Amino acid sequence: MKKRAKDLWNYFTTYEKVWFFSILILAFVFAFLFPEEDVNGVNGKLIMALYLADTFLNILCELLISKQSKWNFIVSVFVEITEILICVVLSYRFATMASTLFFWLPIDIISFINWNKHPDKVDDELTKVRKLSGKTEALILAGIVVWTLGVGYFLTTLEIGTDLFGGNEVLENIVCYLDACVSAVGIANGVFILLRYREQWVAWYISAILEAVINILSGQYVLLVLKVGYLTNTTYGYIKWTKYIKTHKAEKEKLLSL
């Protein structure tokens, strides 16, 4: 166990360890500064515990994705379970809950299997990654817009009350449309990750920004720390994947020219 713990510690770079613990400590600080109130009859401390668990699991998952590790999908399963619990407890974000339950959980398992089939030839701890074509990106963007408008409108017609917005229907409707957009971008992100496309990091950028807006509107300030973590690690992951793709493209072209 001691050797495994040491190997796990050495697996991450100094930057990655500093980033991970900085976000985690900051989240605990915010938990004390902005304690959660009881919502829908659920104790605020339990809600905060779910937020902190979500933060811990998400930043670990993010690090593993940036390192092109297939094990990120195992951690992601626990992320999805935690986020479903948050949606149920708060009685909100039903589009995200549905996409998590019926899309993300299955896609995590399928992605783990798929990534297992594409290890790097030199380092089997890495998975081969690639980039997307322009035409496919345009079609996906159009699909996100249609999904957001259609699902967002449907969510506004549901009469499921929550204490989270203090009875402000306008605010609740805005969150419905934002939630629909996040779920659409999330599905695109899941497909990108499954197929090992670098553009999944772009989807993470969009998701993180939209999620941050929802967190502010919902008064979930501790989760803003997680979004800061998303944005910084997304930049790190995008750079790492881009460097990998360029390096292996150059190597492939060199072999073909021989």
Secondary structure per residue as TSV (DSSP state, phi and psi in degrees):
chain	resnum	aa	ss	phi	psi
A	1	M	-	360.0	-39.2
A	2	K	H	-63.7	-40.8
A	3	K	H	-67.5	-41.0
A	4	R	H	-62.9	-42.0
A	5	A	H	-63.6	-39.8
A	6	K	H	-67.3	-42.6
A	7	D	H	-63.0	-40.4
A	8	L	H	-64.7	-41.4
A	9	W	H	-63.8	-42.6
A	10	N	H	-74.8	-15.8
A	11	Y	H	-64.8	-31.5
A	12	F	S	-96.4	144.1
A	13	T	-	-75.3	168.2
A	14	T	H	-59.6	-44.4
A	15	Y	H	-58.2	-45.2
A	16	E	H	-63.7	-39.9
A	17	K	H	-68.9	-41.5
A	18	V	H	-63.3	-44.2
A	19	W	H	-61.0	-47.4
A	20	F	H	-60.2	-51.8
A	21	F	H	-73.2	-28.6
A	22	S	H	-64.0	-46.5
A	23	I	H	-65.4	-41.3
A	24	L	H	-65.1	-46.5
A	25	I	H	-64.3	-42.6
A	26	L	H	-61.0	-37.8
A	27	A	H	-63.5	-41.6
A	28	F	H	-66.7	-36.4
A	29	V	H	-63.2	-45.7
A	30	F	H	-64.2	-32.9
A	31	A	H	-62.5	-35.9
A	32	F	H	-78.7	-36.0
A	33	L	H	-74.5	-34.7
A	34	F	S	-126.2	70.7
A	35	P	-	-63.6	146.3
A	36	E	-	-82.0	139.9
A	37	E	-	-86.4	164.0
A	38	D	-	-63.9	137.1
A	39	V	B	-131.7	130.2
A	40	N	T	53.1	34.6
A	41	G	T	81.0	5.2
A	42	V	B	-99.9	133.5
A	43	N	-	-58.3	133.7
A	44	G	H	-61.0	-31.2
A	45	K	H	-66.8	-36.1
A	46	L	H	-66.9	-41.2
A	47	I	H	-62.0	-43.6
A	48	M	H	-64.5	-37.5
A	49	A	H	-61.5	-39.0
A	50	L	H	-66.1	-40.3
A	51	Y	H	-61.1	-44.3
A	52	L	H	-68.8	-39.0
A	53	A	H	-63.7	-40.6
A	54	D	H	-62.1	-41.8
A	55	T	H	-64.0	-49.6
A	56	F	H	-57.8	-49.6
A	57	L	H	-67.8	-39.1
A	58	N	H	-66.1	-43.7
A	59	I	H	-70.5	-32.1
A	60	L	H	-65.6	-44.1
A	61	C	H	-61.3	-43.7
A	62	E	H	-60.0	-43.3
A	63	L	H	-62.0	-43.8
A	64	L	H	-66.0	-35.6
A	65	I	H	-65.4	-45.0
A	66	S	H	-61.3	-28.3
A	67	K	T	-89.0	9.2
A	68	Q	T	57.3	36.3
A	69	S	-	-96.2	130.9
A	70	K	T	-66.0	-19.0
A	71	W	T	-71.5	-10.0
A	72	N	H	-60.8	-28.8
A	73	F	H	-73.1	-28.5
A	74	I	H	-69.3	-44.8
A	75	V	H	-63.0	-38.2
A	76	S	H	-61.1	-32.4
A	77	V	H	-58.3	-42.7
A	78	F	H	-70.6	-31.4
A	79	V	H	-61.1	-47.6
A	80	E	H	-61.9	-42.6
A	81	I	H	-61.5	-43.9
A	82	T	H	-63.1	-42.7
A	83	E	H	-72.1	-30.6
A	84	I	H	-64.8	-42.8
A	85	L	H	-60.6	-40.3
A	86	I	H	-63.0	-44.3
A	87	C	H	-62.9	-40.6
A	88	V	H	-67.0	-46.1
A	89	V	H	-62.5	-41.6
A	90	L	H	-88.7	-9.3
A	91	S	T	55.0	51.2
A	92	Y	-	-152.1	174.3
A	93	R	-	54.0	55.3
A	94	F	H	-72.2	-26.1
A	95	A	H	-66.8	-44.1
A	96	T	H	-64.1	-41.6
A	97	M	H	-63.2	-42.8
A	98	A	H	-66.1	-44.0
A	99	S	H	-67.4	-33.1
A	100	T	I	-67.3	-45.1
A	101	L	I	-70.9	-45.5
A	102	F	I	-98.3	-13.0
A	103	F	I	-116.9	-57.0
A	104	W	I	-65.9	-43.2
A	105	L	H	-60.9	-48.4
A	106	P	H	-64.8	-39.4
A	107	I	H	-67.3	-31.2
A	108	D	H	-61.3	-44.1
A	109	I	H	-67.7	-44.9
A	110	I	H	-64.1	-41.6
A	111	S	H	-64.6	-39.4
A	112	F	H	-59.8	-43.4
A	113	I	H	-65.2	-44.2
A	114	N	H	-65.8	-44.3
A	115	W	H	-64.1	-32.1
A	116	N	H	-61.2	-27.0
A	117	K	T	-84.9	-8.6
A	118	H	-	-127.6	56.7
A	119	P	B	-73.4	154.2
A	120	D	-	-66.5	143.4
A	121	K	S	-67.3	-29.7
A	122	V	S	-92.2	-47.4
A	123	D	-	-120.9	105.5
A	124	D	T	-73.9	-3.7
A	125	E	T	-76.4	-19.7
A	126	L	S	-94.9	154.6
A	127	T	B	-114.9	140.0
A	128	K	-	-63.3	134.7
A	129	V	-	-128.3	163.6
A	130	R	B	-149.7	-177.1
A	131	K	-	-120.0	163.0
A	132	L	-	-94.1	158.2
A	133	S	-	-87.8	157.7
A	134	G	H	-63.9	-40.6
A	135	K	H	-63.7	-41.5
A	136	T	H	-64.0	-38.2
A	137	E	H	-61.6	-42.6
A	138	A	H	-62.6	-42.4
A	139	L	H	-64.5	-39.7
A	140	I	H	-66.3	-41.1
A	141	L	H	-61.1	-41.8
A	142	A	H	-63.4	-41.3
A	143	G	H	-63.3	-37.7
A	144	I	H	-64.1	-41.9
A	145	V	H	-63.0	-47.8
A	146	V	H	-62.3	-45.2
A	147	W	H	-60.4	-45.6
A	148	T	H	-59.7	-47.1
A	149	L	H	-67.9	-43.5
A	150	G	H	-69.7	-52.3
A	151	V	H	-70.2	-37.3
A	152	G	H	-60.2	-44.9
A	153	Y	H	-63.5	-42.2
A	154	F	H	-59.9	-41.9
A	155	L	H	-65.0	-32.9
A	156	T	H	-69.9	-18.7
A	157	T	T	-85.7	-12.5
A	158	L	-	-77.3	133.4
A	159	E	-	-100.6	69.3
A	160	I	-	-117.7	105.0
A	161	G	-	-77.5	152.4
A	162	T	-	-144.8	148.6
A	163	D	G	-77.4	-9.1
A	164	L	G	-60.8	-35.3
A	165	F	G	-106.9	12.2
A	166	G	T	59.5	31.8
A	167	G	T	80.3	6.7
A	168	N	-	-81.0	100.6
A	169	E	H	-68.2	-36.5
A	170	V	H	-61.5	-46.5
A	171	L	H	-62.4	-41.1
A	172	E	H	-63.9	-39.4
A	173	N	H	-68.2	-38.4
A	174	I	H	-60.9	-43.8
A	175	V	H	-64.9	-32.5
A	176	C	H	-60.5	-45.2
A	177	Y	H	-69.9	-40.2
A	178	L	H	-63.3	-39.9
A	179	D	H	-62.7	-42.2
A	180	A	H	-61.7	-41.8
A	181	C	H	-66.9	-41.7
A	182	V	H	-61.5	-41.1
A	183	S	H	-65.7	-37.5
A	184	A	H	-66.5	-47.4
A	185	V	H	-63.4	-36.8
A	186	G	H	-63.0	-40.9
A	187	I	H	-64.7	-43.3
A	188	A	H	-60.3	-42.0
A	189	N	H	-60.5	-42.8
A	190	G	H	-61.4	-40.0
A	191	V	H	-66.5	-42.3
A	192	F	H	-60.4	-43.8
A	193	I	H	-65.4	-44.1
A	194	L	H	-54.5	-44.7
A	195	L	T	-90.1	5.4
A	196	R	T	66.1	36.7
A	197	Y	B	-90.2	137.5
A	198	R	T	-60.9	-28.4
A	199	E	T	-64.5	-8.7
A	200	Q	H	-61.1	-27.0
A	201	W	H	-69.8	-35.0
A	202	V	H	-64.5	-41.9
A	203	A	H	-62.2	-36.2
A	204	W	H	-64.2	-39.5
A	205	Y	H	-56.5	-52.1
A	206	I	H	-61.8	-46.2
A	207	S	H	-59.7	-44.0
A	208	A	H	-62.5	-41.6
A	209	I	H	-66.7	-46.1
A	210	L	H	-65.1	-40.9
A	211	E	H	-62.3	-39.4
A	212	A	H	-62.7	-40.8
A	213	V	H	-62.3	-44.5
A	214	I	H	-61.7	-43.0
A	215	N	H	-61.5	-40.2
A	216	I	H	-66.0	-46.3
A	217	L	H	-63.8	-29.5
A	218	S	H	-93.3	-2.5
A	219	G	T	72.1	24.0
A	220	Q	-	-96.4	68.2
A	221	Y	T	-67.2	-30.6
A	222	V	H	-64.2	-30.1
A	223	L	H	-75.2	-13.1
A	224	L	H	-66.8	-28.9
A	225	V	H	-61.7	-41.6
A	226	L	H	-62.4	-38.1
A	227	K	H	-67.9	-36.3
A	228	V	H	-61.9	-41.8
A	229	G	H	-61.1	-42.7
A	230	Y	H	-56.5	-51.2
A	231	L	H	-64.3	-39.4
A	232	T	H	-72.2	-44.3
A	233	N	H	-72.6	-28.7
A	234	T	H	-63.1	-40.6
A	235	T	H	-62.3	-44.8
A	236	Y	H	-61.8	-47.1
A	237	G	H	-64.7	-41.2
A	238	Y	H	-62.1	-43.1
A	239	I	H	-64.2	-44.1
A	240	K	H	-63.2	-45.9
A	241	W	H	-65.6	-40.6
A	242	T	H	-63.5	-42.8
A	243	K	H	-62.1	-42.6
A	244	Y	H	-61.5	-46.4
A	245	I	H	-62.9	-45.1
A	246	K	H	-64.3	-43.0
A	247	T	H	-62.4	-46.3
A	248	H	H	-74.6	-26.5
A	249	K	H	-68.7	-42.3
A	250	A	H	-64.0	-39.8
A	251	E	H	-65.6	-40.4
A	252	K	H	-65.6	-43.1
A	253	E	H	-64.5	-34.8
A	254	K	H	-67.2	-41.5
A	255	L	H	-65.5	-39.4
A	256	L	H	-68.3	-29.1
A	257	S	H	-79.6	-13.8
A	258	L	-	-75.2	360.0
